[in-house]
Amino acid sequence: MNYEQIFKNIDDILWKEAGCSNELDYVEQTSWILFLKYLDDLEIERSDEMALQGKDYTYIIKKEFRWNTWACPKTPKGEIDHKAAMTGDDLSDFVNLKLFPYLKNFKASAATPDTLEYKIGEIFSELKNKIVSGYNMREILNYADELHFQSSTDKHEMSHLYESKIHKMGNAGRNGGEYYTPRPLIRTIVRVVEPKIGDTIYDGACGSAGFLCEAFNYLNEKAKTVEQKQILQKQTFYGKEKKGLAYIIGIMNMIFHGVEAPNIMHTNTLAEDLSQIQQRDRKDVILANPPFGGKERSEIQQNFPIKTGETAYLFMEHFIKMLKAGGRAGVVIKNTFLSNTDNASIALRRELLESCNLHTILDCPSGVFTGAGVKTVVLFFEKGKPTEKIWYYQLNLDRNLGKTNPLNEDDLADFVALQKTKAASPNSWSLNVSDLNSETLDLSVKNPNKKEEKTLREPAEIIKEMRELNKESEEILGSLSS
């Protein structure tokens, strides 16, 4: 059975499960089960590697809590031992009363937060089992046992399927959409920023870790040596995420893409005092899409020199501070950031323009973010020198974007090609900062090459149409009266 069919079968069971009601629940419950299967495969692989070196491997998970003991015990032939496998209430009680408390305790016993043990504890501190029926769980475990994580081919397929689940969750609406940035847009941002092997890459609002995963894919193709691959595994990608479910999904997504122990912290980034950020904390590259429209309490705002309740603006302050000198960034933000006239917005634009070279602004059409109902821009900037000239690109498409007609990479190909030289075109132009209003620093997207559409019709044309409509109305009334 192929992996796609296995995922579908698991979803079908969860759809019938009383404890799960939406795509968010499906992803959450699938995630903890897949994580434990991954963990078991990883430990078996490590044990085999140590055995080849004539050494013993110390398992992280005790034997009674390993996959092949409680989830899918095997016969000598390697098949599931249905006589030994728990089901029904026995299985539910084991998971709820023994397995989850055991795994949760890893958070307290782990040596440091950057270990796999700590991540196990944090994941199972955040999650709870919502699969009420032990019989449904038995079916799901049997299907999950057919999934494997050892080969790069397996991981590639798993990453593709898991991304598909996250996409569905985003399309499901409500708070699912905040975890999903369209992957064609992310891949385009990564290509423009051009991270290098050896760069540290950071997303302080990482959600499902889409930016970090795509940056890993981009750099992994360039990594040719064992040393370079180790750099990508341990010294390159860093993320922070406030919400529990997003944190778990982000870790799982990175694991499926090939990062064994992701450096993602479960923390509120904005609760950190900006003045406490040291040089050692700063990163070479920032790729992010901070949440739209959030409002932060006054005590959070005290951590920032520019006080504002707008979550995305506080993240912008954080990102500017977190960049090293010469560091590059690609950040998605609402287009109102360019033109709002409140004091905080103007002060933040001034800070960005004076401390960074805001060299490119990509203006995105409505519908790029499914269900979000906002227009966005992508800001590309480099820290260390002030902005003198900004190159704008307005993404004008000949169709409306939506669930069934999403953004694709071909839509962005012209932008990527022109951005290298920042050439002028019907959709692109440059603006000198010296020409800005010095008080408002309004950066609004105003395409000088776009001809204004004729909005007023000639009076004779309007009168003719009114007469035709009156004639149709008389004919309809006549037919009704007869």
N, C-alpha and C positions, 0 to 999 in steps of 0.2 A: 504494500500500500504506500503511495507517495505521501510526502509530508503535507502537501496542500489538502489532501483528502483527510488526513489525520486531524489537522486543524479544524476542518469543517465538521468532522464527526464530534470533536470536543465541543464546538460551539452549539451543535444541535442538542447535545445533552444539557449544556448550561441553559439553553433556551427553555428547556422543560423544568429546570431546577427552581424550586420555590424561593430559594434564598438569593437568586440573581435576577435582576430586573432590567438591565440595560447593558450597552456595550462597555461601559466603564467597569461593571462587575465582571463581564466576560474576560476582559483583559487582565484585571486584577487576579482573578482566580486561576486563570491559565498561567499567569506569571509565576506564582509561588510554586506551582507544580512543576513547571518547566525548569525553574531555578534548582529545585532539588534533584531533578534528573541530570541537569548539567553538572551540578556539584559532584554527584556520584561518578559520572563519566570522567570528570577532571581528576578526582582522587584515584580512580583506577589507572588512569593514564600516568599519573605521577608515581604510583606504586610500581608500575611496570618499568618506568625509566630508572627508578632507584634499584630495582632488582637486577637490571642489566649491568649496573655498576657494582653489584654485590653488596648493596646496602639495604637496610630496612626502612620502610616508609611509615611514619606515624600519622595515622588518619586523623583528620579534623573531627569527623563525626564518629561517635561511638557506634559499634556494630549494630545494636538493636534499633538505631535510628537511621541506618543506611537504606538506600532505595531498595536494594536486593533483599533486605530483611523484612521491612514492613510493607513496602508498596507493591513490589512484584518479586516475591521469592521464586527461585527457579528450581526445576528438576535437574538431574544430572545431564539431561539432553539440552539444557539451556532454555526450555520452555517455561512459561509461567505455571507454577505449582498451585493449581486452583484449590487444592485441599488445604494448603498452608496459608493461602492469601486471605487476609481479613476482608470482611464485607459488612454491609448493613450497619447496625448500631456499634458493633465491635470496632469497625474501622473509624467511624465518626468519633467515638470516645477516645480512641488512641490518638487521633490527629488533634483533637481539641484539648484533651487533658494531659497528654504526655509529649507529643511531638512539638507542638507550638511552644509550650513553656520551656522545653529543653533548648530549642533553637533561639528563643528570645534571650536566654541567659548568656549567650555568647557576647552580647553587648557589654555586659559587666565584667566578663572574664578575659576579654581580648586585651592584648598588651598595648596596642595603639589603635587609633581610629582608621589608619590607612591599611589595615590588614583585612584579609578576606573573612577572618573570624568575626571582626567587628561588623562588617557589612551583613553577614548572616544574621547577627543579633539585631541589627537595626531594621532589616527587612521584616523580620518576624515580630518585632515590637510594633511595627506600623500596621501589619496586615492581620486580618482575622479570616478564618475559614467560613465562607458563606454557603458552601455546598452542604445543605442540610441532610440530604439523602446519602447514606453510606453506600447504597446500591449504585446511585449515579456516580459517586466518587470512584467506586471500583471500576466502572466502565471507562472513566476518564484516565485513570492510572494505567489501565491496560493499553489504551491508545498511546499515552505519553511514553510508555516503555519502548515503543517502536521508533522513537526519535533518538538521534545520536548526535553528539557534539564533538567528536574527535577530529574529523577531517575538515579541511578548509572548504570543501564542497558542501558538507553538511551545514557548516556555520553560515555559508553564503545563502543557502536556501532558507535556513531558519531566520536569518536577518531580513530577507525579503518578505517572508510570511508575517513576521512580527511587525514590520513596518506597515504592512497591509492592515493588520489589526488596529494599530494606532491611528491610521488614516480613517478607518471606519468609526473609531471612537470619536475622532474629531468631527466627522460628518454627522454623528448622532446628536450634536448640538449641546446645549447647556454648557457645563464646564469642560466638556471633552475637547472643544475646539482650542482651548488655551494650551493644550499639550502638543498641537500639531502645526508646524510651519511647513508650507508646501516644499517638498524636496527639490523640485527644479529651481526654486528661488534660492534655497540654501546652497545647492551645488554651484549656482552662478556666483553667489557672494564669496564662496570659498575660492573659486577660480580667479576672481578679481583681486582678492586680498593676497593670494599666493603664499600660503604658509610654507615654511621650509623645514626639513628634518633638523631637529635641534631647537626649533622655536618652542616656547611654552604657549599653549592655546587654552583660552579660558572663556567660559560662559557662566556668568553669575546668576542666570535665570534659566537653567538648562532644560527644564521640562522633561520631555522624552529624549533629550540628548541628541536631537537631530543634527545640530551643528557639529557637535563633537564626533558623531558617527561619520558624517560626510567628510569632515576634515581627516579622520582616520583613513577612510577609503582613498582619499586623494593622495595622502602621504604614503600609505602602505604600498601603493603601486610604484612609488619611487624608491622605497627601501630595498636595497640590494644585499646588505650584509646582515649577519646575525646581530652585530652591535647596533645597527640602525633600527632593526626590528625591536630590540630590547628598549631602545630610547623611546620608541612609540608606545610600548607597553607601559612603561613606568614613569617617564619623565616629560611627557608631552601634554596630556589632556587633563584639564582640571575643570570641575563644575560644582555649582552649588544649587540646591533646590529646596524651597520652603515646604512644599506640599508633599505629604507622605506617599500618595499613590504615584504622583509624577516622579518622585525620587526612585521608587521601585522600578517603574517602567524605564526610566533613564538608565539605571544600572543594567537591567535585563537587555535593553536595546544595545548597549555598548558590548556586553558579553557576546550577544549573538553576532555582532559585527567583528568580533575577534579580540577585544580587549579583556583580558582575563580578570583583572581586579580593578575596575574603574575608580579613578580618583574623584568621585562625586561625594560631596558632603551634604548631609541633611541639615540645613540651617537656613535661617532668615538672613540673607545677604545684607539687607537694608538695616538690620539691627547692629551692624558693625560701624563703629565710629570711623569716619573717613580720615580723621587726623591720625589714627593709629596705624594706617597702612604704611609699611616700610618698603624700602627698595627690594628686599628679598621676596616680598609678596607680589611684586609687579610681574606682568606677563608680556610676552612679545606680540601676541595676537589675541584679539577679542572678537568673537563671533556670537551674536546674540539677537534675540527678539524678546525684549522684556514685556511683561503683561500690559495690555492696554487698559486704561480706564480705572485702574485700582486707586484706592484712596488710603493714605497712610496716616496713622495717628501722630499727634504732636510730639510724643516722646521719640518716635522714629525719626521725625524731621530734625530733631536736635542733633542728629549725627552728621548733618550736612551743612555746609556754609550757605548754600542757597536753599532756603526753606520753601517747600511746596508739598502739597498733599498728593500730587500726581505721581503714582508709582513709577511710571516709565521715565519721568524726568529725574527722579532720584537715582534710578539705575544709570542714566546717562552720566550723572555726576560721578557715580561709582566707577563706571568704565573709564572715564577720562583719568581718574586718579590711579586706576589699576594698570594702566598702560605704561610700559617702560619708555624712555626717550627713544624715538625712532620706531616705536611699536605701531602696528597697523590694526585697524578695526573696520568691521562691517556690521552695522546695527540697524535693525528694523524699528521704525517708530511711526506713530500717527502723524499724518501730514500737517496737523494743526501745530505741531512743534515749530514749524517754519514761520508761522505768522501770528501766533497768540501774542496779545499786547500786555498781558499782566507782567508785573515786575520780575517774577521768578523766570518766566519764559525768556524774557529779554536778557536777563542776567546769565541764563544758561547758554543762550546763543552766543553771547559775548565771550563767555569762558571757552566755549568750543572753538570759536574763530580765533581767539588770541593765543590759546595754548596748543592748538592742533591745526594741521593743514586739512581742512575739509575740502578734498579735491573733487569728490563726485557725489552727486545726489541722483538716485534712481527713483523716479516717480511712478508708482504702481497704480493700476486702475482698480476700481471697485470690483469685488468678487474674488480677489486673489486669496483672501482668507475666508473660507466657507463659513457663512453664518455670522461673521464678525460685524458686518455692516459698517466698516470704517475704511477710509482710504489711508494708505501707508506710503512711506518713502523709506529708502535705504540710504543711510549715511555712511560714506567711506572716508575715513580720515586717518592721518598719521600724526603722532604726537611729537612735539619738540620745536615746531616752527609755526608762526601764524599763517592763516589763510590769506592768500592774495587773489586767487582766481578759483571759481567753482565751476565745474562742468556738470551740466544738467542733462539728463536723458528722460524723456517722457514716453512711457511705454503705451503706445496707442495701438490697440488691437481691433481687428475688424469683426469682433464677436463679443458677446457678453459671457463673462466667466461665471461658473457655478459648479455644483456637484457633478453634473454630467458632462461639463465642458471645462475642465480645470486648466490652470496654467501649465505649459510644458516648456521644455528647454529650447525648442525652436523659437518660441515667442521671444526669448531673451538673447538669441544668437547675435542679432544686430547690435544690441547694447554691448555685449562682450567684445565684439570686433571693434566697435568704434571707441570703446573706453581706453583701449591701449594707447591711442594717439590723441584722444579727447577731441575728435574731429567734429565739425559742425555738420548738421544734416537737418532734414525737415523735423526730426524728433529730438535734436540735441543742439545745445548752444552753451556759451560760456558767459559768466558774469564776474566782473571785477568787484572785489569787496569794497574798493574805494568809491564805487558808485552807489553803495547801500545808504539808506537813511541812517545816520549815525546814532539816532535816538532809539529807533525801533529795531534796527537790524533785521528787517523783514526779508526772509529768504524764500518767499512764496514762489511756487512754480508758475512762471509766466512765459510760455513759449512764444518768442517773437516771430517764429516762422509759421505759426498756425494762423490761418485766415479765419476771421470770425464768420460764423455762419449767419446767413441772412435770416433774421427772425421776424421781420415785419413784411406783410404782404400788401400788394397794391389794393386801394379801396375798391376798384372795379372788380377785382377777383373775389373779394369778400362778399360784395353785393350779389354777384352772380351765384355764388355758392348758397347764399341765404335764400335766393329765389328758387333754386332747385330743391332745397330742403322744404320750403313752404309748399311747393307743388307736390312733393312726395307725401307730406302730411295731409293735404287736402284729398289726395287719392285714397289714402288709408282710411280717413274719416268717412269718405263717401262709401267705400266698400262695407264699412261697419254698419252704417245707417241703413243700407239696402238689405 
